[in-house]
């Protein structure tokens, strides 16, 4: 038992009429220290006593405190006083709601990385800005880079509402680009995700041809299911960093020599803007060769298309036999067989 010693003092005035002396007589007593009413309420809520709101999630019912629900969530605040709230048609699952309610009770502080995407969607739906900020802080850290960032992108492939997070994670992929391009997960991404990834200047590749092969592989899968995305996806290729030989093949009937993508490239050639794209690529590709593949010299060229000329992060893998500078690797012709063998 916790005992608090309390001192009580009585003020006594002297009986002498002219005296203004105040005399204090004090005594000390011991009393038992009882918990406050607020502490008792918090303790009761934390153990689930006296719930006043039923929340329906999938096939499960949660007995919750309306006060706890509305503390951080604007969604629940707008429904304060409702005895039953139906979330069966929401993006929440039983597991995620159980986590969020425990987080609201402050019994859980850790945010599990494997459920981060689902927690973010739930926090958006329930309008919990504090939890969203914690999730974004976690995303801004060093945990989600390269393969981890790509794994997060793959998890978000069905959620168009997380477009901005997908875009941010695309810029985190660099050294693992070739691993990503040859993965099964890459082939299952959406057209929007593919475009976001292929537009990134952080992709580390030996040649722009590798990016082209990755795009063609994605388009060719389950053909013609992705026929409507041909122009949008191939518009993400940096044609200025393809060799003039490949560009000429793309512009004529020799595209069959590029690889087993005849049906995709045939569809690509039907677009009027594709012809202009390739012709511009040939022009700027010649400029790249003339300027020794140094894009910094492009400021001397009037009306240079900066988007088309933005370089990737060119690398040179030691497993390639031919000795070439990193700058020239951007236009190197990489045969599909060599690329497959390299991967």
Backbone torsions as a table, in degrees:
resi	resn	phi	psi	omega
1	UNK	NA	133.7	178.4
2	UNK	-88.1	127.3	-177.5
3	UNK	-116.5	133.0	176.7
4	UNK	-110.2	131.8	179.6
5	UNK	-93.3	119.8	-177.2
6	UNK	-113.6	135.0	-177.9
7	UNK	-105.5	124.3	177.4
8	UNK	-107.7	131.8	-178.5
9	UNK	-121.7	136.1	175.3
10	UNK	-109.4	132.4	178.3
11	UNK	-92.4	125.6	179.6
12	UNK	-120.7	132.9	178.2
13	UNK	-97.5	143.0	-180.0
14	UNK	-62.6	145.1	-179.2
15	UNK	-75.8	-15.9	179.1
16	UNK	-68.5	129.1	-173.0
17	UNK	-62.3	-36.6	-176.5
18	UNK	-88.4	-5.0	-176.5
19	UNK	-91.3	134.8	177.3
20	UNK	-109.9	20.6	-177.1
21	UNK	-72.9	131.5	177.8
22	UNK	-102.7	126.0	-179.3
23	UNK	-110.6	127.8	179.3
24	UNK	-101.3	129.5	172.2
25	UNK	-114.8	120.6	-174.6
26	UNK	-117.8	149.2	174.6
27	UNK	-140.3	149.0	-177.4
28	UNK	-114.2	132.3	176.9
29	UNK	-126.4	157.2	179.0
30	UNK	-106.4	131.3	178.3
31	UNK	-129.3	152.6	178.3
32	UNK	-77.1	135.5	-177.2
33	UNK	-88.5	102.4	-179.9
34	UNK	-87.0	146.2	177.5
35	UNK	-63.8	150.5	179.5
36	UNK	-73.2	164.1	178.4
37	UNK	-62.4	-40.8	-179.4
38	UNK	-62.0	-43.5	178.5
39	UNK	-61.4	-38.6	-179.7
40	UNK	-66.5	-38.5	179.0
41	UNK	-66.4	-46.0	179.8
42	UNK	-61.0	-43.0	179.2
43	UNK	-63.3	-41.0	179.1
44	UNK	-65.4	-41.5	179.1
45	UNK	-64.7	-40.6	-176.6
46	UNK	-65.3	-26.2	178.9
47	UNK	-100.3	6.4	174.1
48	UNK	84.7	22.6	179.9
49	UNK	-79.9	144.4	175.0
50	UNK	51.0	55.0	176.2
51	UNK	-67.9	147.3	-179.5
52	UNK	-123.2	1.3	-178.1
53	UNK	-138.2	130.0	175.0
54	UNK	-101.2	125.0	178.3
55	UNK	-110.9	123.3	-179.5
56	UNK	-96.0	120.8	178.3
57	UNK	-132.0	118.8	-174.4
58	UNK	52.1	-122.8	-178.2
59	UNK	-103.7	23.3	-174.4
60	UNK	-123.1	149.2	176.3
61	UNK	-114.9	129.6	177.4
62	UNK	-108.7	126.0	174.2
63	UNK	-90.3	111.2	-171.1
64	UNK	-125.2	167.6	172.8
65	UNK	-93.6	123.9	178.2
66	UNK	-62.2	-31.3	178.1
67	UNK	-64.6	-43.9	179.5
68	UNK	-65.7	-44.9	-178.2
69	UNK	-59.1	-40.1	-174.2
70	UNK	-88.2	-3.4	-177.8
71	UNK	-63.9	-46.9	-178.4
72	UNK	-111.2	-18.4	-172.6
73	UNK	-100.0	119.3	175.5
74	UNK	-69.0	-29.7	177.9
75	UNK	-60.8	-49.6	-179.7
76	UNK	-74.2	-29.1	177.0
77	UNK	-61.0	-40.4	179.1
78	UNK	-70.6	-11.2	179.6
79	UNK	-116.9	21.8	-179.9
80	UNK	-61.3	131.2	-178.8
81	UNK	100.0	-14.1	176.2
82	UNK	-73.3	132.1	179.9
83	UNK	-83.0	-16.2	178.5
84	UNK	-142.9	130.3	179.2
85	UNK	-125.5	123.6	-174.8
86	UNK	-97.6	114.8	178.0
87	UNK	-114.8	22.0	-176.1
88	UNK	-69.9	-21.6	177.6
89	UNK	-104.5	18.6	179.9
90	UNK	-96.9	172.3	177.5
91	UNK	-76.3	2.9	-177.5
92	UNK	-83.5	143.7	171.6
93	UNK	-108.0	168.7	178.8
94	UNK	-58.5	-44.2	-177.6
95	UNK	-63.2	-43.8	-177.1
96	UNK	-70.8	-41.1	178.9
97	UNK	-65.4	-39.2	178.0
98	UNK	-59.3	-41.1	177.8
99	UNK	-64.7	-47.2	-176.1
100	UNK	-63.9	-40.4	-179.9
101	UNK	-66.0	-38.8	176.6
102	UNK	-67.0	-34.0	176.5
103	UNK	-66.5	-40.1	177.1
104	UNK	-62.0	-34.3	177.6
105	UNK	-78.4	-4.5	-179.9
106	UNK	67.8	19.9	177.2
107	UNK	-88.4	-12.3	176.2
108	UNK	-130.6	129.4	177.9
109	UNK	-116.9	-21.9	-178.3
110	UNK	-79.1	138.2	176.3
111	UNK	-103.7	112.2	-177.7
112	UNK	-70.2	129.2	-177.3
113	UNK	-63.1	-35.9	-175.6
114	UNK	-68.2	-21.7	178.9
115	UNK	-109.6	13.2	-172.6
116	UNK	-59.9	-43.3	-178.7
117	UNK	-60.7	-44.6	-179.0
118	UNK	-69.3	-34.2	178.2
119	UNK	-68.2	-40.8	178.5
120	UNK	-62.9	-44.7	179.0
121	UNK	-62.5	-41.4	179.1
122	UNK	-66.0	-39.8	179.7
123	UNK	-66.0	-35.3	175.3
124	UNK	-65.7	-46.7	-176.8
125	UNK	-64.4	-43.4	-177.5
126	UNK	-85.8	-2.5	177.3
127	UNK	56.7	63.2	179.2
128	UNK	-115.4	85.4	-174.7
129	UNK	-61.2	-33.3	-179.4
130	UNK	-64.8	-43.8	179.0
131	UNK	-67.6	-38.7	177.3
132	UNK	-60.1	-43.5	-179.9
133	UNK	-62.8	-38.7	177.2
134	UNK	-64.6	-39.7	178.6
135	UNK	-65.6	-42.5	179.7
136	UNK	-67.0	-34.0	175.9
137	UNK	-63.8	-39.6	177.1
138	UNK	-65.2	-40.6	179.1
139	UNK	-65.7	-33.3	-178.5
140	UNK	-74.4	-11.9	-179.0
141	UNK	-77.2	-170.3	-176.4
142	UNK	-87.9	-2.0	-175.2
143	UNK	-69.8	-35.3	-174.7
144	UNK	-105.2	87.0	175.6
145	UNK	-138.5	153.7	176.3
146	UNK	53.2	-118.4	-175.1
147	UNK	-62.5	-37.9	179.7
148	UNK	-64.9	-38.0	177.5
149	UNK	-66.7	-41.1	178.8
150	UNK	-66.4	-37.6	177.4
151	UNK	-60.6	-38.8	178.1
152	UNK	-66.5	-40.4	177.1
153	UNK	-60.5	-42.4	-180.0
154	UNK	-63.4	-38.0	178.0
155	UNK	-66.4	-27.8	-175.7
156	UNK	-91.0	7.0	-172.0
157	UNK	-62.8	-22.1	-179.3
158	UNK	-99.7	2.3	-173.3
159	UNK	-117.3	93.5	-178.9
160	UNK	-69.2	-19.3	-178.9
161	UNK	-73.2	-9.9	179.3
162	UNK	-106.5	32.0	-177.2
163	UNK	-55.1	-45.4	-175.3
164	UNK	-66.5	-33.3	177.7
165	UNK	-72.2	-39.8	177.6
166	UNK	-59.3	-42.4	-180.0
167	UNK	-64.0	-41.4	179.4
168	UNK	-65.7	-39.3	-179.7
169	UNK	-69.8	-27.6	179.7
170	UNK	-62.2	-33.7	-179.8
171	UNK	-76.6	-8.0	178.9
172	UNK	-87.8	-6.9	-177.3
173	UNK	-95.7	123.8	-178.7
174	UNK	-144.6	-77.7	-174.4
175	UNK	-65.9	-21.3	-178.4
176	UNK	-98.1	18.6	-174.4
177	UNK	-56.0	-47.7	-177.6
178	UNK	-65.6	-35.9	176.6
179	UNK	-63.3	-41.0	179.5
180	UNK	-65.3	-46.4	-175.1
181	UNK	-62.7	-28.7	-177.3
182	UNK	-99.0	6.2	-176.4
183	UNK	-86.0	155.7	175.1
184	UNK	-66.2	-34.0	-179.5
185	UNK	-63.6	-36.5	178.1
186	UNK	-61.2	-40.4	-179.0
187	UNK	-69.2	-17.1	-179.0
188	UNK	-97.5	1.2	178.3
189	UNK	-70.3	161.2	177.5
190	UNK	-81.5	167.3	179.5
191	UNK	-62.2	-38.7	178.9
192	UNK	-62.9	-44.1	-179.9
193	UNK	-66.2	-40.4	178.7
194	UNK	-60.2	-45.5	-179.2
195	UNK	-64.8	-41.9	178.1
196	UNK	-60.7	-40.6	-178.0
197	UNK	-71.5	-45.5	-176.8
198	UNK	-70.8	-18.2	178.0
199	UNK	-81.7	-10.6	-175.6
200	UNK	-70.3	136.9	176.2
201	UNK	-89.1	-0.6	-178.4
202	UNK	-90.2	-5.7	-178.6
203	UNK	-65.0	126.1	-179.5
204	UNK	-98.2	110.9	-177.8
205	UNK	-137.3	160.6	175.9
206	UNK	-75.2	-30.7	-175.3
207	UNK	-157.1	151.6	176.1
208	UNK	-63.5	-21.8	177.8
209	UNK	-59.4	-33.5	179.5
210	UNK	-65.4	-38.0	175.7
211	UNK	-65.0	-41.1	178.5
212	UNK	-60.6	-45.3	179.7
213	UNK	-62.6	-40.2	178.2
214	UNK	-61.3	-43.0	179.5
215	UNK	-65.7	-42.6	-179.2
216	UNK	-66.9	-38.3	177.5
217	UNK	-61.3	-42.6	-179.2
218	UNK	-65.8	-43.9	-178.7
219	UNK	-67.0	-34.9	-175.1
220	UNK	-74.7	-19.7	-177.6
221	UNK	-67.8	131.8	178.2
222	UNK	56.9	32.1	179.0
223	UNK	-57.2	137.6	10.1
224	UNK	-99.5	28.7	-176.3
225	UNK	-60.1	-29.5	-176.5
226	UNK	-108.4	20.7	-177.1
227	UNK	-62.8	-30.6	-178.2
228	UNK	-73.4	-10.6	-177.4
229	UNK	-102.8	3.8	-173.1
230	UNK	-57.1	-55.0	-175.4
231	UNK	-66.8	-40.1	-177.5
232	UNK	-63.9	-40.9	-177.9
233	UNK	-75.1	-46.1	-177.7
234	UNK	-71.9	-13.6	175.1
235	UNK	-72.2	-12.3	-179.4
236	UNK	-86.6	-6.1	-179.0
237	UNK	-76.8	139.9	176.1
238	UNK	-87.6	87.4	-173.4
239	UNK	-65.1	-23.1	178.4
240	UNK	-65.2	-20.8	-178.9
241	UNK	-104.6	11.6	167.3
242	UNK	-91.0	152.1	-179.6
243	UNK	-71.1	149.8	177.3
244	UNK	-54.8	-31.7	-179.9
245	UNK	-64.1	-47.1	179.5
246	UNK	-65.9	-38.8	179.2
247	UNK	-63.1	-39.1	177.3
248	UNK	-66.9	-35.8	176.5
249	UNK	-66.1	-38.7	178.2
250	UNK	-66.3	-28.9	-175.3
251	UNK	-87.6	-10.6	-177.5
252	UNK	-126.7	-153.6	-177.5
253	UNK	-91.3	-1.2	-178.8
254	UNK	-84.0	9.4	-179.1
255	UNK	-63.1	-18.6	178.4
256	UNK	-65.4	-19.6	-179.1
257	UNK	-80.3	-12.3	-177.6
258	UNK	-73.5	-33.4	-179.0
259	UNK	159.8	-174.3	-177.6
260	UNK	-78.2	51.1	-177.6
261	UNK	-123.4	32.1	-173.8
262	UNK	-57.6	-45.7	-175.8
263	UNK	-67.9	-32.0	178.5
264	UNK	-71.6	-47.3	-177.7
265	UNK	-69.6	-30.4	176.0
266	UNK	-64.7	-41.1	177.6
267	UNK	-67.1	-37.5	179.4
268	UNK	-61.1	-40.8	-177.8
269	UNK	-69.4	-14.3	179.5
270	UNK	-73.3	-20.1	-177.5
271	UNK	-83.1	128.5	177.9
272	UNK	-58.8	-37.4	-179.2
273	UNK	-69.6	-20.9	178.5
274	UNK	-66.4	-40.9	179.6
275	UNK	-61.8	-43.8	179.0
276	UNK	-65.7	-37.6	-179.9
277	UNK	-62.6	-43.7	-179.3
278	UNK	-70.2	-40.8	179.3
279	UNK	-63.8	-41.8	175.1
280	UNK	-63.0	-38.1	178.5
281	UNK	-62.1	-41.0	178.5
282	UNK	-63.0	-42.9	-179.6
283	UNK	-63.1	-50.2	-177.5
284	UNK	-72.9	-28.6	175.8
285	UNK	-63.7	-39.1	176.2
286	UNK	-64.8	-38.7	177.1
287	UNK	-62.4	-42.0	-179.9
288	UNK	-60.4	-42.0	179.1
289	UNK	-65.3	-44.0	-178.9
290	UNK	-62.8	-37.0	-178.0
291	UNK	-92.8	16.8	177.0
292	UNK	59.5	37.1	176.0
293	UNK	61.4	22.4	179.1
294	UNK	-101.8	101.8	-176.5
295	UNK	-66.8	-13.3	179.3
296	UNK	-66.0	-20.9	178.7
297	UNK	-79.0	-8.5	-176.1
298	UNK	-66.5	-19.9	178.8
299	UNK	-64.3	-17.9	177.7
300	UNK	-81.2	-12.3	-177.8
301	UNK	-96.5	120.2	178.8
302	UNK	-68.2	143.1	176.8
303	UNK	59.6	29.2	177.7
304	UNK	-68.1	136.6	-179.9
305	UNK	-79.6	100.1	-173.5
306	UNK	-64.5	-37.6	179.7
307	UNK	-62.3	-40.9	-179.2
308	UNK	-71.3	-27.0	-173.6
309	UNK	-97.2	-5.8	-178.6
310	UNK	-62.4	121.7	-176.6
311	UNK	-76.8	161.5	170.2
312	UNK	-88.0	-172.5	172.0
313	UNK	-92.9	89.6	-174.8
314	UNK	-70.7	137.2	178.9
315	UNK	-132.2	168.6	175.7
316	UNK	-133.3	107.8	179.7
317	UNK	-77.3	136.4	-176.2
318	UNK	-66.1	-14.7	-179.2
319	UNK	-80.1	-10.0	172.5
320	UNK	-79.9	131.2	-173.8
321	UNK	-76.1	-40.0	-175.6
322	UNK	-69.9	132.3	-179.3
323	UNK	-89.7	110.0	177.5
324	UNK	-136.9	154.0	178.1
325	UNK	-69.7	158.0	179.6
326	UNK	-61.9	-36.6	-178.9
327	UNK	-63.1	-40.7	-177.8
328	UNK	-79.4	-16.2	-179.9
329	UNK	-62.5	-26.2	-176.4
330	UNK	-59.1	-32.9	-177.8
331	UNK	-105.0	7.7	-178.7
332	UNK	-64.4	138.9	176.3
333	UNK	-82.8	116.0	178.4
334	UNK	-110.8	113.2	178.9
335	UNK	-66.8	149.8	-178.1
336	UNK	-59.2	-37.4	179.8
337	UNK	-64.3	-40.4	-179.9
338	UNK	-66.5	-41.6	-179.0
339	UNK	-64.4	-44.2	178.1
340	UNK	-62.7	-41.2	179.7
341	UNK	-66.8	-37.3	179.6
342	UNK	-65.2	-42.5	179.3
343	UNK	-66.7	NA	NA
